[in-house]
């Protein structure tokens, strides 16, 4: 499975290719799915470009994307969108339009509580396990581990294209010692994005790519958008393009 991560916490200051509004997100998702993406991850944003968990922001973004594509759509619950874990859970409980899944970063305070609210509402949980953090140990101790939709093995602390794959292998080895029984999606970021995606392909793991993870193509050229990144990923892993 190849997921497209449309924007992440990036803003227009990072690149003109970052989709921000519901309409722009919907069009970016449409193009990415047409190119071969099978799942969508998005950070709904306020008009000023900040990530938000408000139902007034999440709902319109999800509605617009779902009108454009017929694949699962997930959102972030990152602490940068709302630092207080109790408030984060309250906002999720107030969502009027539900995503198919939502990522929960297990190194963040309140991860279990946030995940529990999502599960109670019937939303799949992507367990974000960041390398270089205590996330794996905390996830191993969580009673919710066997109930998550998938585990996101995220190499976000090592963007060196030479060492990122080894960091990824170490993270995968750590996760293998946890009896969670859930599928793993492996991805990297910036300089490590393409080497880690290539490793995911070699290992037969799901992965993701998009403007959140990489602003450049494998050859270093700036990416025009998410669809171009999806096409490059399918080429890199030897997967035929197309939906």
Secondary structure, 3 states (H helix, E strand, C coil): CEEEECCCCCCCCCCCCCCCCHHHHHHHHHHHHHHCCCEEEECCECCCCCECCCHHHHHHHHHHHHHHCCCEEEEECCCCCCCCHHHHHHHHHCCCCCCCEEEEECCCCCHHHHHHHHHHCCCEEEEEEECCCCHHHHHHCCCCHHHCCEEEEEECCCCCCCCHHHHHHHHHHHHHCCCCCCEEEEEECHHHHHHHHHHHHHHCCEEEECCCCCCECCCCCECCCHHHHHHHHHHHCCCCCCC
